[in-house]
């Protein structure tokens, strides 16, 4: 059964929150973020205000997949991670 767009948003926020709290993550989580965001960006029922945030998360996840030092990438995005989650909460 496919996830609803609300479930997808919740999962994205959970992964980002974990990255922010734990200051570490995995390439698999970045891959999952990328897939979830990609799915949401083509969904017409998504609030247009959230699209720029999702595009930033997409770039974050893509950069995370391609970096040799994922924990450093996550650490350098600590402020973004909490802001993205906060912004997504305000639009959902």
C-alpha positions as CSV (number, residue, x, y, z in Angstrom):
1,X,0.0,0.0,0.0
2,X,1.5,3.4,-1.0
3,X,2.1,6.1,1.6
4,X,-0.2,9.1,1.6
5,X,1.4,12.5,1.0
6,X,0.9,13.2,4.8
7,X,2.7,10.0,5.7
8,X,5.5,10.9,3.3
9,X,5.8,14.3,4.9
10,X,5.9,12.8,8.3
11,X,8.6,10.4,7.3
12,X,10.7,13.2,5.8
13,X,10.3,15.2,9.0
14,X,11.3,12.2,11.1
15,X,14.5,11.5,9.1
16,X,15.5,15.2,9.2
17,X,14.8,15.4,12.9
18,X,16.9,12.4,13.5
19,X,19.7,13.8,11.5
20,X,19.5,17.0,13.5
21,X,19.3,15.3,16.9
22,X,21.8,12.6,16.2
23,X,24.2,14.6,14.0
24,X,24.7,11.5,11.9
25,X,22.8,9.5,9.3
26,X,23.2,7.0,6.5
27,X,23.3,7.1,2.8
28,X,20.2,4.9,2.7
29,X,18.3,7.6,4.7
30,X,19.5,10.2,2.1
31,X,18.3,8.0,-0.7
32,X,14.9,7.5,1.0
33,X,14.6,11.3,1.5
34,X,15.4,11.9,-2.2
35,X,12.7,9.3,-3.3
36,X,10.1,10.8,-0.9
37,X,10.7,14.4,-1.9
38,X,10.7,13.4,-5.6
39,X,7.3,11.7,-5.1
40,X,5.9,14.8,-3.3
41,X,7.1,17.3,-5.8
42,X,5.0,15.7,-8.6
43,X,2.0,15.5,-6.3
44,X,-0.5,18.3,-7.3
45,X,-2.1,18.2,-3.8
46,X,1.0,19.5,-2.1
47,X,0.9,23.1,-0.8
48,X,2.9,25.3,-3.2
49,X,4.6,27.0,-0.2
50,X,6.3,23.8,0.8
51,X,7.8,23.1,-2.7
52,X,10.9,25.3,-2.2
53,X,11.6,23.6,1.1
54,X,11.3,20.2,-0.5
55,X,13.7,21.3,-3.2
56,X,16.2,22.2,-0.6
57,X,15.7,18.9,1.2
58,X,16.2,17.2,-2.2
59,X,19.5,19.0,-2.7
60,X,20.6,18.1,0.9
61,X,19.8,14.5,0.3
62,X,21.6,14.4,-3.1
63,X,24.6,16.0,-1.6
64,X,24.5,13.6,1.3
65,X,24.5,10.6,-1.0
66,X,27.5,12.0,-2.9
67,X,29.7,13.1,0.0
68,X,32.5,11.0,1.4
69,X,31.9,12.6,4.9
70,X,28.1,12.3,5.5
71,X,28.3,13.2,9.2
72,X,30.2,16.4,8.3
73,X,27.5,17.2,5.7
74,X,24.8,16.7,8.4
75,X,26.6,18.8,10.9
76,X,27.1,21.6,8.5
77,X,23.3,21.6,7.9
78,X,22.1,21.6,11.5
79,X,20.4,24.9,11.3
80,X,18.7,24.0,8.0
81,X,17.4,20.7,9.3
82,X,15.5,22.3,12.2
83,X,14.3,25.1,10.0
84,X,13.0,22.7,7.3
85,X,11.1,20.7,9.8
86,X,9.7,23.8,11.4
87,X,8.6,25.2,8.0
88,X,7.0,21.9,7.0
89,X,5.1,21.8,10.2
90,X,3.7,25.3,9.6
91,X,2.4,24.3,6.1
92,X,1.0,20.9,6.8
